[in-house]
Amino acid sequence: MAQQRATTPAPAAIPFARPAFGDAELTAVVDVLASGWLTSGPRVQAFERAFEDAFGVPHAVATNSCTAALHLGLILSDVGAGDEVITTPLTFCATVNVIVHTGATPVLADIDPITWNLDPDAAQAAITPRTRALLPVHYAGAPLAVSAFQRMARRAGVRVIEDAAHGLGTVSDAGVVGTTADFTAFSFYATKNLSTGEGGMLTTADGELAARARTLALHGMSRDAWKRYGPGGRAMYDVVEPGFKYNMMDIQAALGLEQLRQFAAMQARRAEIWRVYDEGLADLPLRLPAPVADGTTHAHHLFTVLVVPEVCGCSRDDLAAALAEAGISTSIHFRAIHLFSYYAERYGFRRGQFPQAEFVSDHTLSLPLSAAMTPAEAERVVETIRRRLGA
Ligand SMILES: Cc1ncc(COP(=O)(O)O)c(C=O)c1O
């Protein structure tokens, strides 16, 4: 008979981003299901108004994703065929895909080597008479040089659309993100600082454009479902332009309202995890996220390190494998856009064009981070990294 060996149980897995949903969110969703109204209705309206109040935003339009919000921002900026939109190579493909879908050409400019955000000087050099908009990203939650982009846009007569998928809670040199661009797009995807599972928000100071965004987000219909079938509604509607199916549901908005109530506490927990990483990894040869300028705030969405084999003695993939073996999930933000086959083939991009973005793309690793993570879990991540780097 085989002898039974004593085994120590494996430590619990640490996911890359555990959703921070508790009893309040569960109750909120059940309440929506019980209410009999699931799609865009009173909770979406309440979430938009609460979001406006929380961040001092003039107009917020809830959508079913940040991708949808970005697309609407471009359309409302009159971006179309023959135009160019300048953005960063260090972003998620959605930022570039929405430009492609308008018929415009995405023009990439390299990142700043310290902040990893779109470099204003590189963006300035990419402006041509065909440039219609600038689409910079608050990478990882690090504040963009918004004032520089505002000045550049004024001089060139173009719009600024900020991709703030990572930037809820970011404060730049120009103010609270959401209040400083012609349009700002936020994401409430599962891993984001505030989550509705899937979801997004478009913000703008222009009330007329916000109203048009709302119409475009629901097929171009003049009257949404609540105005047709809610109390006192009227069934007739007109279609005033060909729109999209980009509206948020009340189920999502109920989650958003609860998450908004807890946002300050969730951000505080993210900052705590950030501190554990910052202090625990400080003496290692990893490159850690750069501190932000005085008077600005990092949203602490992603804690990304650079693992350069020549200085660390192991590659990014080696470190990711060691963490995976210890049950710790990581991610990569991002593989540079111009290295993906579609964009390279269609726009003729090639390696060597954006060296700063390529360096990050080749070496970056994102550590687990969420408001549902404990400081003890972050310590375990630190210990695993220290062991692998022989520290
Ligand atoms: C920088 C950036 N922009 C846009 C998006 C798209 O967000 P969503 O999934 O809400 O459409 C993401 C998604 O993670 C992102 O990281």
The ligand as an SDF file (V2000), in Angstrom:
LIG
                    3D

 16 16  0  0  0  0  0  0  0  0999 V2000
   -6.4940   52.1450  -22.2650 C   0  0  0  0  0  0  0  0  0  0  0  0
   -7.8080   51.4820  -22.5350 C   0  0  0  0  0  0  0  0  0  0  0  0
   -8.6850   52.0880  -23.3470 N   0  0  0  0  0  0  0  0  0  0  0  0
   -9.8840   51.5460  -23.6130 C   0  0  0  0  0  0  0  0  0  0  0  0
  -10.2650   50.3390  -23.0650 C   0  0  0  0  0  0  0  0  0  0  0  0
  -11.6100   49.7570  -23.4020 C   0  0  0  0  0  0  0  0  0  0  0  0
  -12.4350   49.6710  -22.2670 O   0  0  0  0  0  0  0  0  0  0  0  0
  -13.7850   48.8300  -22.3200 P   0  0  0  0  0  0  0  0  0  0  0  0
  -13.4230   47.3960  -22.1200 O   0  0  0  0  0  0  0  0  0  0  0  0
  -14.6250   49.3650  -21.1930 O   0  0  0  0  0  0  0  0  0  0  0  0
  -14.4170   49.0760  -23.6470 O   0  0  0  0  0  0  0  0  0  0  0  0
   -9.3950   49.6770  -22.2070 C   0  0  0  0  0  0  0  0  0  0  0  0
   -9.7910   48.3980  -21.6040 C   0  0  0  0  0  0  0  0  0  0  0  0
   -9.2120   47.8460  -20.7360 O   0  0  0  0  0  0  0  0  0  0  0  0
   -8.1190   50.2480  -21.9440 C   0  0  0  0  0  0  0  0  0  0  0  0
   -7.2380   49.6440  -21.1390 O   0  0  0  0  0  0  0  0  0  0  0  0
  1  2  1  0
  2  3  1  0
  2 15  2  0
  3  4  2  0
  4  5  1  0
  5  6  1  0
  5 12  2  0
  6  7  1  0
  7  8  1  0
  8  9  2  0
  8 10  1  0
  8 11  1  0
 12 13  1  0
 12 15  1  0
 13 14  2  0
 15 16  1  0
M  END
$$$$
